[in-house]
């Protein structure tokens, strides 16, 4: 209902300004068909089959009027296989039968229709009446080695996340957001969000940003005060940026302690030859569900057989920690006529130090990546319980018109510091083919992927799956 009201308000406010109507439709469809060797199952995979449509309606283009309205909507239709959805096991006799999940059905849980933008635009300003945008985050750091461009902010309390409301922005000056939960149930409490932030204020070539916010979640024991600051400086060859975010939890109940969560990040780029990124956060909770080992605990016991879901190049994520440090330094040696890029990464340095060195080179048309690293697994007594070593490589080569052929593998061995405990080994493997030219506007893929091909007393073998997939964008 709230979204419907927002759309009607946009339409009413736009009347009398510009009467032209522009519309655009874009979309993306992805489908994957696979055979899972572990489950002896064949069919369309649920997580890789969806249709995404985006519709944009505007009363005018940006240059046609001083004031105009924009409405954007996104629809996602997700499909699942009936046999996979209900967990029914398939036998070899069941393969390729229609009534055993070979054909897809609409997944209502993951399908959605969402208004993504409802706003009024003017000359140098805009007003969104759909939601209060999330408060800006300034401490953005490198946190995962899978994607060097990935930036995170681990200190965003719930009260500062997106919610229904309004956001006003004045180009080059400031932006502000406000939201109030309209729930009239007195027992449910009220959720409120209000914040304001500057937009790249320049002082003698130095860019400065600052933010302040207040949030209160219904039925929570805290109100949150948020503070942020960022300073940046750039020349033709050097750019430096430093930012910090602080979240202060103010108790609203007796006998509840206040909390202070903070993080800081420094990013440096020198002529794209040297890129450095350092990030620190205190009282940070990482997503323990992403740990490669099921039911992984700080004190590892080998009383059960673990299933490796994802080697993640040797890193094992921990659950709850109080301090987190990550850092990355990349060197592009091409400036010295050496066709190699080196990246040294460190994660969770305070608790379970992880280090990874990667070398990337292009030789005779081959894209070659080699990497290796070490992680110390520290138990509750601050003692090293496991030494994890990993090494891996990825090779890719493009053959026209066939496409890009790639192969990747990671080998990890976990060495216990306890006497008499044998090493635990695991090895991932992936082989793939990707083509973007055979069918115009489509990306076709085929391959095989497994998380672990080694079977041992402590780690379970994962046979993996063979797959073919297609992605069409329009």
Buried (B, 14 or more C-beta within 10 A) or exposed (E): EEBEEBBEBBBEBBEEBBEEEBEEEEBBBBBBBBBBBBEBBBBBBBEBBBBBBBBBBBBBEEEEBEBBBBBBBBBBBBBBBBBBBEEEEBEEEBBEBEEBBBBBEEBEEBBEEEBEBBBBBBEEBBBBBBBBBBBBBBBBBBBBBEEBEEBBBBBBBEBBBBBBBBBBBEEEEBBBBBBBBEEEEEEEBBBBBBBBBBBEEEEEEEBEBBBBBBBBBBEBEBBBBBBBBBBBEEEEEEBBBBBBBBBBBBEEEEEEEEBEBBBBBBBBBEEEBBBBBBBBBBBBBBEEEEBBBEEBEBEBEBEEEBBBBBBBBBBBBBBEBEEBBBBBBBBBBBEEEEEBBBBBBBBBBEBBBBBBEBBBBEEEEEBBBBBBBBBBBBBEEEEEBBBBBBBBBBBBBBEEEEBBBBBBBBBBBBBBEEEEBEEBBBBBBBBBBBBBEEEEEBBBBBBBBBBBBBEBEBBBBBBBBBBBBBBBEE
